[in-house]
């Protein structure tokens, strides 16, 4: 199963996204943002394929502000959004 990272411009956006996704019972995890991705926000949200496919419309509809989404591929990161 694939894993994805959602990174943010600032901690406020990250905390807001975490809260709204958890309200809708999406299975997500918060972790420190890998420094090779960005230095703008120290936390990111991690989720799997199922959550990605189910949450994509919710994220767009709710206008959740994020910087990028990365797919984790064998310890490397591929920017997908």
Secondary structure, 3 states (H helix, E strand, C coil): CCEEEEECCCHHHHHHHHHHHHHCCCCCEEEECCCCCCCCCCEEEEEEHHHHHHHHHHHHHCCCCCCEEEEEECCEEEECC
